Amino acid sequence: MATVEAVDDDGAGAGPRAAAGGVVSERPDFPPLYRPFAVTPELDPFERAIVVAGEGAEPGTLLWSIAQEACECAVVLAPEQDLEASLPVALVAMLGLGDALGSLVPPVVAVTFGWPDRVEVNGGVIGGVRMASAPVVVPSAVPEWMVIGIGVAVRGSWAEDQPPDDLLRTTLVEEGCTEVQTVDLLEAFARHFLAWMNRWQDDGVEPILQAWMSRATGLGKPIELEIGDQLRQGTFSGLTESGAIRLAKEGVTQTISLDEAMKVPSWSV
């Protein structure tokens, strides 16, 4: 097992779910399939998970941040299919996060998705998912590892300084979800992510695509996507089996892969 720069995650007694000073005081209760490690607020769980995955971390290794204002964690995975067939794990993570939020926020709060990586509450971006994989020599090769990460702005100043990218940013607290605690969201995501992973394994990718598109923002409408230094435009007509978006324009349909679109997150907390 690779070493992880982490705070003690071997257990904590009963106590408040969040503590003063901006850090969580109680260890989340994760399903036994995970190997959890807590990381201090100055560390990025996703970037750290990439490092330990490359060093041989076991599948199911989960790094979670003890920071209170944002809910952040990352999971190391061991793909069984080639890279293209494995890419829908990003959609699976979004579905897990969407269901986790749905189990905690008031029923009137709308949780939607923006392709390729954003999660929205009442139309405002609160965070999303990130994805990385071991390099492969040929597209048909199976990556040695993948890392999927999430980030959600629970409270704080994330939404105050709006960057010039036309994305309306918000937090759970600003949307009236004042009772949601970081630890509760971590636990809920871990459970719902596993449930959707099992659904994907048992029933294939089609239920994943349909469930994701049922919450998709902009489906059937003209949209713009900034991919690298290029602006792609077209009507969002659906997804391919690998989760690539289909954009139709002037009778021509182009596809953009999740791998290409998620090299840089369209959000950050």
C-alpha positions as CSV (number, residue, x, y, z in Angstrom):
1,M,0.0,0.0,0.0
2,A,1.4,3.4,-0.9
3,T,1.9,5.9,1.8
4,V,-0.6,8.7,2.2
5,E,0.0,12.1,3.8
6,A,-3.1,12.0,6.1
7,V,-4.4,12.7,9.4
8,D,-5.5,9.9,11.7
9,D,-8.6,8.1,10.2
10,D,-8.7,5.1,12.5
11,G,-11.7,6.3,14.3
12,A,-13.3,9.1,16.3
13,G,-15.7,9.1,19.2
14,A,-19.2,10.5,19.1
15,G,-19.3,14.2,18.8
16,P,-20.3,17.1,16.6
17,R,-20.3,16.5,12.8
18,A,-18.4,19.7,12.2
19,A,-16.1,21.7,14.4
20,A,-15.1,25.3,14.7
21,G,-12.0,26.3,12.7
22,G,-13.3,25.0,9.4
23,V,-12.5,21.3,9.8
24,V,-14.6,18.2,10.3
25,S,-14.2,16.6,13.8
26,E,-15.9,13.2,13.2
27,R,-14.7,10.4,10.9
28,P,-17.3,9.5,8.2
29,D,-18.7,6.0,8.3
30,F,-17.8,4.6,4.9
31,P,-18.9,1.2,3.4
32,P,-16.4,-1.5,4.1
33,L,-15.3,-1.8,0.4
34,Y,-13.5,1.5,0.8
35,R,-10.0,2.1,2.4
36,P,-10.5,5.7,3.7
37,F,-7.7,8.1,4.6
38,A,-8.3,11.7,5.7
39,V,-6.2,14.4,4.3
40,T,-5.6,17.9,5.7
41,P,-7.3,20.9,4.2
42,E,-4.1,22.1,2.3
43,L,-4.0,18.9,0.3
44,D,-6.1,18.2,-2.8
45,P,-7.6,14.7,-2.3
46,F,-7.9,14.2,-6.1
47,E,-4.3,15.2,-6.9
48,R,-3.0,13.1,-4.0
49,A,-5.1,10.1,-5.1
50,I,-3.4,10.3,-8.5
51,V,0.0,10.1,-6.8
52,V,-0.9,7.1,-4.6
53,A,-2.6,5.3,-7.5
54,G,0.6,5.6,-9.4
55,E,2.5,4.2,-6.4
56,G,0.3,1.2,-6.3
57,A,-2.6,2.1,-4.0
58,E,-5.3,-0.6,-3.7
59,P,-8.6,-0.2,-5.5
60,G,-11.1,1.4,-3.2
61,T,-8.6,3.7,-1.6
62,L,-10.6,6.8,-0.7
63,L,-9.0,10.1,0.3
64,W,-11.3,12.7,1.9
65,S,-10.6,16.2,3.0
66,I,-11.3,17.3,6.6
67,A,-12.1,20.8,5.3
68,Q,-15.6,21.9,6.3
69,E,-16.5,24.5,3.6
70,A,-16.2,22.1,0.7
71,C,-16.9,18.4,0.5
72,E,-14.0,16.8,-1.4
73,C,-12.9,13.2,-1.9
74,A,-11.3,10.9,-4.5
75,V,-11.5,7.2,-5.1
76,V,-8.8,4.9,-6.7
77,L,-10.4,2.4,-9.1
78,A,-9.1,-0.6,-11.1
79,P,-10.7,-0.6,-14.5
80,E,-11.6,-3.9,-16.1
81,Q,-12.3,-2.5,-19.6
82,D,-10.4,-0.3,-22.1
83,L,-10.2,3.4,-21.5
84,E,-13.1,4.4,-23.7
85,A,-15.4,1.8,-22.2
86,S,-14.4,3.0,-18.7
87,L,-15.1,6.7,-19.2
88,P,-18.7,6.5,-18.2
89,V,-17.5,6.2,-14.6
90,A,-17.6,10.0,-14.6
91,L,-21.3,9.9,-15.2
92,V,-21.7,7.2,-12.6
93,A,-20.0,9.5,-10.1
94,M,-22.3,12.4,-11.0
95,L,-25.3,10.1,-10.5
96,G,-24.0,9.0,-7.1
97,L,-23.4,12.6,-6.1
98,G,-26.8,13.7,-7.4
99,D,-28.5,11.0,-5.4
100,A,-26.5,11.8,-2.4
101,L,-27.5,15.5,-2.6
102,G,-31.1,14.4,-3.3
103,S,-31.2,12.4,0.0
104,L,-30.0,15.4,2.0
105,V,-31.5,18.6,0.5
106,P,-35.1,19.7,0.7
107,P,-37.4,18.1,-2.0
108,V,-37.9,21.5,-3.7
109,V,-34.2,21.8,-4.5
110,A,-33.5,20.8,-8.1
111,V,-30.2,18.9,-8.7
112,T,-29.1,18.8,-12.4
113,F,-26.0,18.0,-14.4
114,G,-24.0,20.0,-16.9
115,W,-21.8,18.0,-19.4
116,P,-19.1,17.0,-18.9
117,D,-18.5,17.4,-15.2
118,R,-20.7,19.9,-13.4
119,V,-23.3,19.4,-10.7
120,E,-25.9,22.1,-10.3
121,V,-28.4,23.1,-7.6
122,N,-31.3,25.3,-8.6
123,G,-29.4,26.1,-11.8
124,G,-26.2,27.2,-10.0
125,V,-23.0,25.3,-10.1
126,I,-22.0,23.9,-6.7
127,G,-19.2,21.6,-7.9
128,G,-18.7,18.4,-9.9
129,V,-16.5,15.5,-10.7
130,R,-12.9,15.0,-11.8
131,M,-11.4,12.0,-13.6
132,A,-7.8,10.8,-14.3
133,S,-6.4,7.6,-15.6
134,A,-3.0,5.9,-16.0
135,P,-1.5,6.5,-19.5
136,V,-2.2,3.8,-22.1
137,V,-0.1,3.1,-25.2
138,V,-3.1,2.2,-27.4
139,P,-6.8,3.1,-26.9
140,S,-7.7,-0.6,-26.6
141,A,-5.5,-1.0,-23.6
142,V,-6.9,-1.2,-20.0
143,P,-5.5,1.6,-17.7
144,E,-3.7,0.3,-14.7
145,W,-5.8,2.7,-12.5
146,M,-8.4,5.4,-12.6
147,V,-9.2,8.1,-10.1
148,I,-12.6,9.7,-9.7
149,G,-13.0,12.8,-7.5
150,I,-15.8,15.0,-6.4
151,G,-16.0,18.5,-5.0
152,V,-19.1,20.4,-3.6
153,A,-19.2,23.9,-2.2
154,V,-21.1,23.4,1.0
155,R,-20.6,26.9,2.4
156,G,-18.1,29.8,2.3
157,S,-16.9,32.3,-0.2
158,W,-16.6,30.1,-3.3
159,A,-19.5,31.8,-5.1
160,E,-18.7,35.4,-4.1
161,D,-15.9,36.0,-6.7
162,Q,-17.6,34.9,-10.0
163,P,-15.0,34.2,-12.7
164,P,-15.7,35.4,-16.2
165,D,-17.0,32.1,-17.6
166,D,-20.7,32.6,-17.6
167,L,-21.2,29.9,-14.9
168,L,-23.4,31.0,-12.0
169,R,-21.7,29.6,-8.9
170,T,-23.5,28.9,-5.6
171,T,-23.2,26.9,-2.4
172,L,-25.6,24.6,-0.6
173,V,-26.0,27.1,2.2
174,E,-26.9,29.8,-0.3
175,E,-29.6,27.6,-1.8
176,G,-31.2,27.0,1.6
177,C,-29.6,23.7,2.4
178,T,-28.3,24.8,5.7
179,E,-28.6,21.5,7.5
180,V,-26.3,19.6,5.1
181,Q,-23.0,18.8,6.7
182,T,-19.8,17.8,4.9
183,V,-19.6,14.4,6.7
184,D,-23.2,13.5,5.8
185,L,-22.5,14.3,2.1
186,L,-19.3,12.2,2.1
187,E,-21.1,9.2,3.6
188,A,-24.1,9.6,1.2
189,F,-21.9,9.9,-1.9
190,A,-19.8,6.8,-0.9
191,R,-23.0,4.7,-0.7
192,H,-24.8,6.0,-3.8
193,F,-21.6,5.8,-5.9
194,L,-21.3,2.1,-5.0
195,A,-25.0,1.6,-5.9
196,W,-24.6,3.1,-9.3
197,M,-21.3,1.2,-9.9
198,N,-23.2,-2.0,-9.2
199,R,-26.0,-0.9,-11.5
200,W,-23.5,-0.2,-14.3
201,Q,-21.9,-3.6,-13.8
202,D,-25.1,-5.5,-13.7
203,D,-27.2,-3.8,-16.3
204,G,-24.7,-2.1,-18.7
205,V,-24.2,1.5,-19.6
206,E,-27.7,2.2,-21.1
207,P,-29.4,2.8,-17.7
208,I,-26.5,5.1,-16.7
209,L,-26.9,7.2,-19.9
210,Q,-30.7,7.5,-19.5
211,A,-30.5,8.4,-15.8
212,W,-27.8,11.0,-16.5
213,M,-29.7,12.6,-19.4
214,S,-32.9,12.8,-17.3
215,R,-31.1,15.4,-15.2
216,A,-29.1,17.0,-18.0
217,T,-29.1,20.8,-18.5
218,G,-29.5,21.9,-22.1
219,L,-30.5,18.6,-23.6
220,G,-32.2,19.2,-27.0
221,K,-31.0,22.9,-27.0
222,P,-28.2,24.8,-28.6
223,I,-25.2,25.0,-26.2
224,E,-21.6,26.1,-26.2
225,L,-18.6,24.2,-24.8
226,E,-15.1,25.5,-24.2
227,I,-12.8,22.6,-24.9
228,G,-9.2,23.6,-24.4
229,D,-8.8,26.8,-26.5
230,Q,-11.7,25.9,-28.8
231,L,-15.4,26.8,-28.6
232,R,-17.7,24.0,-29.8
233,Q,-21.3,24.8,-30.6
234,G,-24.3,22.8,-31.5
235,T,-27.6,21.3,-30.3
236,F,-27.1,18.8,-27.5
237,S,-28.7,15.8,-29.0
238,G,-27.5,13.0,-26.7
239,L,-24.6,10.9,-25.5
240,T,-22.6,8.0,-27.0
241,E,-22.1,4.7,-25.1
242,S,-18.8,6.1,-23.8
243,G,-20.4,9.3,-22.5
244,A,-19.2,11.5,-25.3
245,I,-21.6,14.4,-26.1
246,R,-23.3,14.7,-29.5
247,L,-23.6,18.2,-30.9
248,A,-25.7,18.7,-34.0
249,K,-25.1,21.7,-36.2
250,E,-26.2,22.3,-39.8
251,G,-27.0,18.7,-40.4
252,V,-23.6,17.5,-39.1
253,T,-23.1,15.8,-35.7
254,Q,-19.8,16.0,-33.9
255,T,-18.8,14.1,-30.8
256,I,-16.6,15.2,-27.9
257,S,-15.2,12.6,-25.6
258,L,-15.3,12.8,-21.8
259,D,-11.5,12.2,-21.8
260,E,-10.9,15.2,-23.9
261,A,-13.4,17.5,-22.2
262,M,-12.3,16.6,-18.6
263,K,-8.6,17.3,-18.9
264,V,-9.3,20.6,-17.1
265,P,-12.4,20.9,-14.8
266,S,-15.0,23.4,-15.9
267,W,-15.6,24.1,-12.2
268,S,-13.5,24.2,-9.0
269,V,-14.0,24.7,-5.3
